[in-house]
């Protein structure tokens, strides 16, 4: 019997289209929409400018290096006031609102994630997470609250007629020490991002590798989230 037309005598069998599709690279997983990425970028720029300008106001070495204190004060005041604006504007995005809902939910798997981190347990499956892990949820909650407190105390310091002297003195104390804490937390956030190229790629392009998603966020699936 003659061989079939697609046979290759003496050689391997040809890869059929179905098999080729199965062995090809899997598509990347959609993680963030363009609106969410722009909210993150603009907030990062505003908050970064606010922190840097604060450092230039409080550290004598930077103040002497930069000079133009009045300009630095203006930059600090306006970037502080504008920092919450991208988040407020982003509420028109359904995807952004859905992610805010995920960030505001803590479940049993988040407690397991935190316990594993405290024990330095890096075994597979020891740190379950949905689209966002417990560390990201805590960071988002802390920064959101800190920005609001910083804006409120900053307004008391900016407009001196809004409150009596004792209020303004207390606001200055809270503002200064919270600013230091925010700077430290931001440095930690940047350090974590530098150590995870795929997470940065997800924020930059909106998609992540499916293997990274399965490893770092095993409870998260496209269209189905354990936190949702």
KETI-95644 format. One line per 8 residues: number of its first residue (from 0); their letters; for each residue x negated, y negated, z of C-alpha. Coordinates in nm, 3 decimals. Layout:
% residues N
NUM = a = X Y Z  ... .
END
This chain:
% residues 228
0 = xxxxxxxx = 0.000 0.000 0.000  -0.147 -0.338 -0.094  -0.218 -0.581 0.193  0.030 -0.864 0.252  -0.045 -1.193 0.076  -0.160 -1.367 0.394  -0.391 -1.088 0.510  -0.768 -1.137 0.515 .
8 = xxxxxxxx = -0.938 -0.800 0.460  -1.248 -0.763 0.672  -1.180 -1.082 0.868  -0.966 -1.210 1.154  -0.597 -1.255 1.107  -0.495 -1.610 1.017  -0.355 -1.835 1.287  0.010 -1.882 1.218 .
16 = xxxxxxxx = 0.172 -2.226 1.272  0.352 -2.111 1.588  0.028 -1.979 1.740  -0.157 -2.295 1.637  0.103 -2.504 1.815  0.068 -2.294 2.130  -0.312 -2.322 2.140  -0.327 -2.695 2.057 .
24 = xxxxxxxx = -0.379 -2.968 2.318  -0.080 -3.034 2.538  0.068 -3.384 2.518  -0.016 -3.633 2.790  0.241 -3.705 3.059  0.413 -4.045 3.060  0.358 -4.210 3.399  0.407 -4.589 3.378 .
32 = xxxxxxxx = 0.601 -4.810 3.138  0.447 -5.124 2.982  0.654 -5.339 3.222  0.516 -5.154 3.524  0.159 -5.187 3.401  0.197 -5.563 3.347  0.349 -5.606 3.692  0.049 -5.428 3.841 .
40 = xxxxxxxx = -0.202 -5.632 3.639  -0.053 -5.973 3.708  -0.011 -5.894 4.077  -0.372 -5.774 4.093  -0.498 -6.093 3.926  -0.295 -6.321 4.154  -0.379 -6.134 4.473  -0.745 -6.108 4.374 .
48 = xxxxxxxx = -0.766 -6.482 4.305  -0.596 -6.551 4.637  -0.843 -6.335 4.831  -1.150 -6.471 4.648  -1.041 -6.832 4.697  -0.980 -6.758 5.067  -1.333 -6.621 5.095  -1.466 -6.939 4.932 .
56 = xxxxxxxx = -1.280 -7.146 5.193  -1.390 -6.949 5.499  -1.746 -6.836 5.419  -1.994 -7.127 5.423  -2.231 -6.958 5.178  -1.957 -6.921 4.915  -1.818 -7.266 4.989  -2.157 -7.425 4.919 .
64 = xxxxxxxx = -2.202 -7.214 4.607  -1.861 -7.295 4.457  -1.799 -7.648 4.586  -1.488 -7.840 4.476  -1.300 -7.747 4.792  -0.983 -7.933 4.694  -0.955 -7.727 4.374  -1.017 -7.404 4.564 .
72 = xxxxxxxx = -0.745 -7.496 4.814  -0.499 -7.559 4.530  -0.584 -7.226 4.364  -0.542 -7.045 4.695  -0.206 -7.205 4.773  -0.048 -7.143 4.435  -0.180 -6.790 4.384  -0.048 -6.705 4.731 .
80 = xxxxxxxx = 0.297 -6.839 4.647  0.306 -6.672 4.304  0.182 -6.328 4.413  0.535 -6.188 4.486  0.677 -6.327 4.160  0.575 -6.038 3.926  0.745 -5.789 4.159  1.062 -5.998 4.174 .
88 = xxxxxxxx = 1.072 -6.036 3.796  1.000 -5.665 3.757  1.327 -5.576 3.928  1.497 -5.612 3.589  1.309 -5.295 3.483  1.498 -4.974 3.560  1.174 -4.772 3.565  1.017 -5.014 3.812 .
96 = xxxxxxxx = 1.320 -4.999 4.040  1.306 -4.619 4.027  0.941 -4.621 4.128  1.013 -4.863 4.414  1.274 -4.616 4.533  1.017 -4.335 4.523  0.763 -4.546 4.713  1.021 -4.614 4.985 .
104 = xxxxxxxx = 1.098 -4.247 5.048  0.897 -4.034 5.291  0.963 -3.664 5.304  0.819 -3.354 5.475  0.566 -3.312 5.194  0.430 -3.661 5.267  0.365 -3.565 5.629  0.188 -3.253 5.508 .
112 = xxxxxxxx = -0.024 -3.467 5.276  -0.126 -3.699 5.560  -0.212 -3.409 5.792  -0.425 -3.251 5.521  -0.611 -3.577 5.461  -0.677 -3.624 5.833  -0.810 -3.267 5.852  -1.009 -3.318 5.530 .
120 = xxxxxxxx = -0.830 -3.018 5.387  -0.885 -3.027 5.010  -0.763 -2.676 4.930  -0.531 -2.633 4.635  -0.174 -2.694 4.745  -0.273 -2.849 5.077  -0.177 -3.201 4.968  0.168 -3.189 4.805 .
128 = xxxxxxxx = 0.281 -3.510 4.639  0.555 -3.631 4.410  0.487 -3.909 4.162  0.321 -4.101 4.448  0.134 -3.949 4.737  0.177 -4.058 5.098  -0.136 -4.275 5.087  -0.002 -4.472 4.792 .
136 = xxxxxxxx = 0.330 -4.516 4.969  0.162 -4.649 5.283  -0.055 -4.883 5.079  0.244 -5.022 4.888  0.439 -5.078 5.211  0.146 -5.247 5.381  0.062 -5.480 5.091  0.428 -5.574 5.039 .
144 = xxxxxxxx = 0.472 -5.666 5.403  0.137 -5.843 5.423  0.208 -6.058 5.117  0.539 -6.173 5.265  0.381 -6.254 5.603  0.090 -6.433 5.435  0.331 -6.637 5.222  0.540 -6.734 5.525 .
152 = xxxxxxxx = 0.247 -6.832 5.747  0.081 -7.007 5.455  0.387 -7.225 5.399  0.379 -7.328 5.766  0.014 -7.427 5.724  0.075 -7.602 5.390  0.380 -7.805 5.488  0.292 -7.934 5.832 .
160 = xxxxxxxx = 0.636 -8.089 5.893  0.815 -7.753 5.877  0.737 -7.647 6.233  0.588 -7.776 6.560  0.216 -7.757 6.631  0.232 -7.438 6.837  0.400 -7.256 6.547  0.139 -7.380 6.302 .
168 = xxxxxxxx = -0.142 -7.274 6.535  0.007 -6.925 6.567  0.062 -6.909 6.191  -0.303 -6.997 6.129  -0.419 -6.720 6.365  -0.197 -6.458 6.201  -0.281 -6.577 5.849  -0.658 -6.565 5.900 .
176 = xxxxxxxx = -0.676 -6.223 6.064  -0.423 -6.067 5.829  -0.621 -6.204 5.534  -0.928 -6.019 5.662  -0.729 -5.697 5.698  -0.582 -5.736 5.347  -0.931 -5.785 5.203  -1.054 -5.464 5.367 .
184 = xxxxxxxx = -0.752 -5.265 5.246  -0.793 -5.401 4.893  -1.158 -5.293 4.889  -1.047 -4.944 4.994  -0.784 -4.939 4.719  -1.040 -5.043 4.458  -1.284 -4.779 4.586  -1.020 -4.507 4.555 .
192 = xxxxxxxx = -0.936 -4.621 4.202  -1.303 -4.619 4.098  -1.326 -4.259 4.217  -1.032 -4.142 4.003  -1.081 -4.225 3.632  -0.760 -4.048 3.528  -0.551 -4.255 3.770  -0.705 -4.571 3.620 .
200 = xxxxxxxx = -0.634 -4.440 3.272  -0.274 -4.383 3.369  -0.238 -4.743 3.483  -0.418 -4.869 3.174  -0.247 -4.660 2.906  0.070 -4.538 3.079  -0.008 -4.167 3.035  -0.211 -3.909 3.228 .
208 = xxxxxxxx = -0.354 -3.566 3.159  -0.108 -3.288 3.244  -0.376 -3.097 3.440  -0.448 -3.403 3.656  -0.074 -3.448 3.718  -0.035 -3.081 3.818  -0.337 -3.099 4.049  -0.288 -3.437 4.218 .
216 = xxxxxxxx = 0.095 -3.463 4.205  0.221 -3.106 4.191  0.578 -3.196 4.295  0.612 -3.451 4.017  0.740 -3.362 3.673  0.833 -3.588 3.385  1.203 -3.660 3.438  1.212 -3.469 3.768 .
224 = xxxx = 1.057 -3.607 4.086  1.058 -3.456 4.432  1.088 -3.810 4.572  1.360 -3.922 4.334 .
END
